[in-house]
């Protein structure tokens, strides 16, 4: 019986060890049962945060945080979901009060503006009237150029003005229409503001007649109200044209700049109307509407504008036949997506049986982590089981689910979606390894304090030597022999152990 007692003690020690070091992954809390497990990871480098977000299976996004008392310009990058951020955004107003949305390179986005002028240098300037005139002008141009309906009720108007500076953010929540990315949005804005940017050049006799005609159409309205003075008294523009760059950080609703107390709130002349979804408060609905990349794939019309820097790839839906003929593996004159390996896989799907399909254009929906490829010269449709005569197909790659499927431009197949197929293993990232907490550079405690993680400074645990590792803990042949002898002795003296007795012993031993 002494051996049985020793064995029981060893089992108790093992049970305690497993409780401290469970074999299963750590439980990840949910905001409520219907929500996925949370993701909340902090990085010191934006590229690392974007890389992680692109490999995460859950709907996560990248945000930039500024910390008080940190070096000027230093930012920490947070990866989490919209729901998770909003939950803690209200709770940790001190830690998250300087927060920015990172607009990923190549992602479909809303039209947005950053407006400001120095009040003392522009006495008499009526900021509200200027904002109203700009909104109306942009809405008119969207209708004229794209046929897109937009009113002041579609434009979220946020204000963070101070006594010294007039400051606004405008986010256009157009129904079922968005720009291919913020580069195309910025080029569109440059074009429609060209009259105020270079009025003298547009009237020059040396300018090509067709270009003069195009500019004349853009000059139908006086845009002189957009000309303001900076604090040095020099001419500048009311619209900041520097916010249309890749991976741009755009300050969030309810956030202020570090060292400042002016957070973005609803402007008193805001006319935006939101209809909160079931379960969402009006405040959260405004927050979601303020996110530039919060867009869904279904039903979106993608707006583009010629990119002047390249002559061979002017728009996202261009089709450079000369390049395509010379290089059958090209993207038909279009620039590659941020996921070039996925581009190559899609090309392999549409190049087979002697047919050389190509990618006509791509669009990335960051909110759903979808890459949508419009395919040219390859019309095989799984719905009809043959090639369409005229309408092309789409290949949709779900980066979150690591799968792809086919949709169709044909009206008869409008609602069709093929079965999902897994991406090749070499394109799939080790999700479990990517979620390792030791990769985090920063951690946030329960009080909302963000501090550097200790993980990088930790030395890996050394493997115990054979002398240090007790064979009594893990068991060996000697253990097995002792256990068998003890069990045989007990059953020989007491008879067979009944199931009821075993259940009773388990109930007595259970600490609950």
Buried (B, 14 or more C-beta within 10 A) or exposed (E): EEBBEBBEEBEEEEEEEEEEEEEEEEEEEEBEEEBBEBBBBBBBEBEBBBBBBBBBBBBBBBBBBBBEEBEEEEBBBBBBBBBBBBBBBBEBEEBBBBBBBBBBBBBBBBBBBBBBBBBEBBEEBEBBEBBBBBBBBBBBBBEEBBEBEBBBEBBBBBBBBEEEBBBBBBBBBBEEBBBBBBBBBBBBBBBBBBBBBEBEEBEEEEEEEEEBEBBEEBBEBEBEBBBBBBBEEEEBBBBEEEBBEEBBBBBBBBBBBBEEEBBBBBBEBBBBEBEEEEEBEEBBBBBBBBBBBBBEBEEBEBBBBBBEEEEEBBBBBBBBEEBBEEEEEBBBBBEBBBBEEBBEBBBEBBBEEEEBBBBBBBBBBBBBBBBBBBBBBBBBBBBEEEEBEEEBBBBBBBBBBBBBBBBBBBEEBEEBBBEBEEBEEEBEBEEEEBBEEEBBBBBBEEEEEBEBBEEEEEEEEEEEEEEEEEEBEEBEEEBEEBBEEBBEEBEEEEEEEEEEEEEEEEEEEEEE
